[in-house]
Amino acid sequence: MLLHLGNDYMIPTKDVVMIADIESTDSEDTDDFLQIAKEEGFVKDFSKGKPKSFVITNETIYYSNISSKTLRKRMNFVNRLNRDH
């Protein structure tokens, strides 16, 4: 199953480790982590430069212009579909 991150980008739900809101992670450690990940090429920006959230997988961090709350709802919906079939 796939999680739609916005702007026609999708990733496998099985790869998602964490979904977080950009603005609520006002921690210096998180800012440092995201900056280092970006410098090392682990960040893909699917938000068109206007990130509201980020999704962490084992290998990549994706910026999305969709809120973390909406992405979590989508994940839960996809997981329920997967369970029901």
N, C-alpha and C positions, 0 to 999 in steps of 0.2 A: 504494500500500500504506500501511497505517496502523500506527503504533506506539501500543500501549496504555500509558497512563501511570498507570493505576489509577483507581479510583472512577468507572468508566465513561467516562473521557476518553481520546480518541485524537487524534493529530496525524499529518499526512502524513510518512512517513519521508524524503521528498525535501527537506523543510524543515529537517531536523535538521543543525545545525552541530557541536554538541558535547554530550556527556553527561558529567556530573561528579558526584562524591559530595560532599554538603554538608559532612561532617565532615573529609574529607581536604583540603579547600580552606581550610586554616587560615591563609590569607594575608590580610594587611590590605588589599592591593590588591583581592583577590577580594571580600572583605567590603564594601569601599567600592563596587565595581562593582555588586554585587547590591543594596545599599542605595539607590544612585542610581537604578538601574533600577526598583526598587519605588516610590520616590518619584515617578518620572516616569510610572508607570502601565504599565510594560512587563512586569511580573511577573503571572502567573496562578498561583494556588496551588491545585493539584489534589490536595494532600496532606492536606487537612483540618487544616492547622496542624501537621502532623508530617512535614516534609520529610526525606527521606533522600538525595535527589538533585535535580539540576536539569538541564533540557534547554534548550539555547540554539538558537533559530532566528534567521532574519534579522530578525524583527520582535518576537519575544516570548521571554521566559524562563518556563519552566514548572517549578514545584516538583512533585515526585512523592513519594509515600510508598513507592515501589518503589526498591530499591537500584540504583545505577548499573550494577553488574555484571549484574543481571538485565535491565535495559533494553538494555544493549549486546548481550546474548545474543539478546534479542527482535529487535533491529535486524539482527543477523547472520542470524537465521532468516528474517526477512522478505526480506532482500536475496538470500539463497539461493533462496527461492521465486520471487522476481522473475526471477532469472537463469535458472532452470530452465524457465520458461514462455515 
